[in-house]
């Protein structure tokens, strides 16, 4: 009887209101399919492909989404051929587009992942070219340019390195302004030279302020080696003269005619005119087949420009016409079949773009403000313009206007109070059963899969904010985590529901599992690491035969010098910070083995010093007695000096070791760290400490033979009391060992063996 009452109560509480709401939802749904146009998404951009046969529509983000929805359409039928997403956060906008290799490149921006360079081909295949390597402080508002078929990006990476990037022929190239081989001093800021991207110069130019108060002018495009051209301003030279000198030099190198640029002349009736940038002189009007008044000039590619304007001197009395002008050959192609479909107001818009690839007959038109696009084949004269409303209507498939599962699902996706109430009253009982029985198991499996697909890395929380979502009265928090992966400092956002009792704050160290392919991460715990069979000292991945390509100095530290070594192995680049002691030298062209440990790249061995093979390696637990920080930070890693006491054996050993430590890791006295040594070295140290004598000895010779880890391996000859001792051991590079130093050693008079106990105080 009680059971029957429970069922009746359940019907009364949930299903009767659910039935009433279902009737209301059905009536509302029928009104929706009768007025579906009112619910269509708004296009943010439209781009025609494949000579007008296809078009890409990029639509505004749904509330709470961090991505644009893009659809590839067949322009003849309006059918959706493919649907995909373009990553962008809430503040993101579409950047200037470029057409390359038959496809269109559309930049978007995500504040966590940086610039997303989306290369969309007519097949619907989408490739992201940047892969979280290109960042622009402040987002899409500045730093991205479309110039003669190239996408140009200037900005600053997360590691505060200034750079110039170029996308040409569907490939991304980057030049690091902090490269000492490029500029004579450290760059402080990079700014576009005014109007240089608007044909004021034959080649766009950036002005780079250097730390030594000099100014360098840098070409806005890259040469065949992936590097920009550089010209320094002379002391006696004013800025404008230096800009003109750079413009002439860059134009000559890249093959542009700096003395015959096609530019707009503001004098009535506003024809396109040849301009001599070398002499700052206006020339004759460009002799177009028919007069073009109030002309606008659009740069298309390295050879062609579009001259568009009015048939009448007063644009209000004329129609729009225009020609593609080849600056190399002097020939024209008539584009009026497309331009005649536009108004002169369209030409004046800030978001209007024209694109034409070299050796192509198709000119493409993009209007970002009105989300319109078009094309013309300058040979066949076929032309068409697709307005935003037309593209918007293509979203509606045939079954959207009649009762179907697809149209009902799209209606539900619109949300609204009625749908939300209906979903609540109808599905809460089912959701309760599902969550109680199956959901925990599914979530656990999903989390385990995410952890297994990533690599465990240490990180630090640099920002946290509530998203506004609550689960069981607990807030969801968006954590921004900074970490190092394969020598690069990255940031990523992780959303997680937490308890108000959790004592989590900015600056806390964390462990994450980072999926490089998806650029996503989840937090992991010590228990997760155990389940994965990983511990903080997991066996490193050894990268053999890495070639040292470049050495970047970072200043002196004690008796050594801080360096950043740039290695290449198997087509990939790796960056390793080291300290070089006096008398030892890293050389470009030498080979090394690198160790990749939880995303951090370290030197495993260099030169002929040997290696830590597993059969020789011996790992001890050491207690950190003292930590000393130095004002050297390279690639997100700060230089620290550790004094560690090894007490596992019968004789306690004191070791001094410098290390570049990720800023996210908490390091302080009292913690326990693993210390790796070669077994023979350890046994010798124990033997000499236990049975040998100690005293001062003078260094008479030092020879280096590579490194073990980041510690150079030295063969040292010493003299004490008329006796000569010889030792081969790794040394602390911040202290170094030089001829004439007096070291405190442990030694054996019979075998003449010795080890360093304390370094020279000089």
LINGIPE-V718052 format. One record per backbone hydrogen bond with DSSP energy under -1.0 kcal/mol. CO is the residue of the C=O (numbers start at 1). NH is the residue of the N-H. Records with the same first field share a line. If there is no record, write none. Layout:
CO=NH  NH
This chain:
1=5
2=6
3=7
4=8
5=9
6=10
7=11
8=12
9=13
10=14
11=16
14=18
15=19
16=20
17=21
18=22
19=23
20=24
21=25
22=26
23=27
24=28
25=29
26=30
27=31
28=32
29=33
32=35
35=38
36=39
37=40
42=60
45=58
47=56
49=54
50=53
53=75
54=49
55=73
56=47
57=71
58=44  45
59=69
62=65
66=88
68=86
69=59
70=84
71=57
72=81  82
73=55
74=78
79=74
82=72
84=70
86=68
89=92
98=105
100=103
103=100
104=120
105=98
106=118
107=95
108=116
109=89
110=114
114=110
116=108
117=129
118=106
119=127
120=104
121=124
125=121
127=119
134=115
136=139
143=154
145=152
147=150
150=147
151=167
152=145
153=165
155=163
157=160
161=157
162=177
163=155
164=175
165=153
166=173
167=151
168=171
171=168
173=166
175=164
176=179
179=182  183
186=211
189=209
191=207
193=196
195=198  200
204=220
205=193
206=218
207=191
208=216
209=188  189
210=213
214=210
215=233
216=208
217=231
218=206
223=226
227=223
229=219
231=217
234=237
238=242
239=243
240=244
241=245
242=246
243=247
244=248
245=249
246=250
247=251
248=252
249=253
250=254
251=256
256=258
257=260
258=277
261=275
263=273
267=270
269=294
270=295
271=265
272=286
273=263
274=283
275=261
276=280  281
281=276
284=274
286=288
293=310
296=308
298=306
303=327
304=300  301
305=325
306=298
307=323
308=296
309=321
310=293
314=317
315=318
319=311
321=309
322=335
323=307
324=333
325=305
326=330
331=326
333=324
335=338  339
336=340
338=341
339=342
343=347
344=348
346=349
349=352
351=368
353=366
355=364
357=360
361=378
363=376
364=355
365=374
366=353
367=372
372=367
373=386
374=365
375=384
376=363
377=381
382=377
384=375
386=373
387=391
388=392
389=393
390=394
392=395
393=396
397=400
398=401
404=408
405=409
406=410
407=411
408=412
409=413
412=415
416=420
417=421
418=422
419=423
420=424
421=425
422=426
423=427
424=428
427=431
428=432
429=433
430=434
431=435
432=436
433=437
434=438  439
438=442
439=443
440=444
441=445
442=446
443=447
444=448
445=449
446=450
447=451
448=452
449=453
451=454
455=514
457=512
459=510
460=482
461=507
463=480
465=478
469=476
471=474
474=471
475=498
476=467
477=496
478=465
479=494
480=462  463
481=492
482=460
483=490
485=488
488=485
490=483
492=481
494=479
496=477
499=502
502=504
505=508
508=461
510=459
511=524
512=457
513=522
514=455
515=519  520
520=515
522=513
525=529
526=530
527=531
528=532
529=534
530=533
535=538
541=596
543=594
546=592
547=568
548=589
550=566
552=564
555=562
557=560
560=557
561=580
562=554
563=578
564=552
565=576
566=549  550
567=574
568=547
569=572
572=569
574=567
576=565
578=563
580=561
581=584
587=590
590=548
591=607
592=546
593=604  605
594=543
595=602
596=541
597=600
599=486  487
600=597
602=595
604=709
605=593
606=609  707
611=613
613=616  617
616=679
618=677
620=675
622=673
623=645
624=670
626=643
628=641
630=632
632=639
634=637
636=663
637=634
638=661
639=630
640=659
641=628
642=657
643=625  626
644=655
645=623
646=653
653=646
655=644
657=642
659=640
661=638
662=665
668=671
671=624
673=622
675=620
677=618
678=682
679=683
680=684
681=685
682=686
683=687
684=688
685=689
686=690
687=691
688=692
693=747
695=745
697=743
698=719
699=740
701=717
703=715
706=713
707=606
708=711
711=708
712=731
713=705
714=729
715=703
716=727
717=700  701
718=725
719=698
720=723
723=720
725=718
727=716
729=714
732=735  736
734=559
738=741
741=699
743=697
744=757  758
745=695
746=755
747=693
748=752
752=726
753=748
755=746
758=744
